[in-house]
Amino acid sequence: MPLRTANQTEKNMKITKVETFQVSVPSTGDYKMARGTHDSLRSFVVRIHTDEGIVGAGEAHQGVSGYSPETTATMDAVVSQVYGPLLVGRELAAVEQIAVDLGIARRGNLFARCAVEMALFDALGRARGQSIVAMLGGPVRTRLELSGSIGIDEPSVMAEKAATMVAAGYRTIKVKVGTPDMAKDLERVRAVRKAVGDAVAIRLDANSGFLPADALTFIRGLADLAIEYLEQPVAAEHWDAMAKLTRLGIVPILADESVHTPEDAYRLIAAGAADAIKIKISKVGGYIPARKIIDIAEAAGIKLVIGQGICSSLEAAAEAHLACAYPHVCPVAEMVGPTKLKGDLVEPPLDLGSGYLELPEGPGLGVELSAGALKQYTICPQVAPAERVKA
């Protein structure tokens, strides 16, 4: 029998099994934000198996209250009961069509779809011997500068954490705000600015914590602090308020919770309701919708930032490939979630301690899901995997 080429193997490769896992990885401390606190990473992991023995892995974390309706349990249910059976028997190479079919099978569920799509891309990259960044058309860069992230705490504590990050090599610091006490929030920001000096960039994230009128007052208090941007000052649905705050021109406004889909991005930009957009790969549903949002933002001249403050090295690597694939994406990224964890799902974990992230090398995601870690951190019995029944 003649040997099959890599392209022939990829073309005929079929998905045989979809495994799901709900995991919880302990954090080094509470990560507090306006609408909730992460005391651990709660995440959903998917493994997609093929008939050639290639396995791809994907992950989507569970957001705090108010960020997404999805939990690890709902992600597990929709993948095990809907997406998994749809995938089994399909050709791995048909990722674009599969993505369309997932959206038709169950509308929404972007976090669950992200974990599945990430695993498909990881498996396809391994089958092709290509990294995901190469499949996306990159890289345009192989190294990302990172923004350190500080949860809500006393001003002195936040200032000390910021100074420690700068000493380690971080040149951008992200500060959580959005509490009912605006004066205290301003005190927090001023304390961090004093601790890091004028040469370090400061980003703020209110996580939808302010009422529109309070956001207006808060922003006016930032005028002399050289803030790079304020992320999602008001609730996702308050687009009129986002537009008003953007028109002020005091601090650039970045939209996170307001943008989950390419359609959201289009409407938000048309409304003049942001100066920049945040992409978290789990929030938007994977690489395919993320690429569309990037194209829309580039066409409109809107800045793009990629990354999130709570995730394992698996999801961080996935976002690194996205951030390194497109020239329009800001080279200062935010996938620093692994720095907040006592453990990781990847072996070895990504090295983020110096304020930089080197793009992982190798096919697919370029990182390896640890079977031991998966076993250690799984928090509930695995649902029976969807798989092809052999005759």
Secondary structure, DSSP 8 states (H G I E B T S, - for coil): -----HHHHHHH-BEEEEEEEEEEEEEEEEEEETTEEEEEEEEEEEEEEETTS-EEEEEEE---TTT-S--HHHHHHHIIIIIHHHHTTSBTT-HHHHHHHHHHHSS--HHHHHHHHHHHHHHHHHHHT-BHHHHTT--S-SEEEEEEEE-S--HHHHHHHHHHHHHHT-SEEEEE---S-HHHHHHHHHHHHHHH-TTSEEEEE-TT-S-HHHHHHHHHTTTTS-EEEEE--S-TT-HHHHHHHHHH-SS-EEESTT-SSHHHHHHHHHTT--SEEEE-HHHHTSHHHHHHHHHHHHHHT-EEEE--SS--HHHHHHHHHHHTT-TTB-SEE---GGGGBSS-SBSS----TTSEEE---SSBTSS-B-HHHHHHHB-S-----EE----
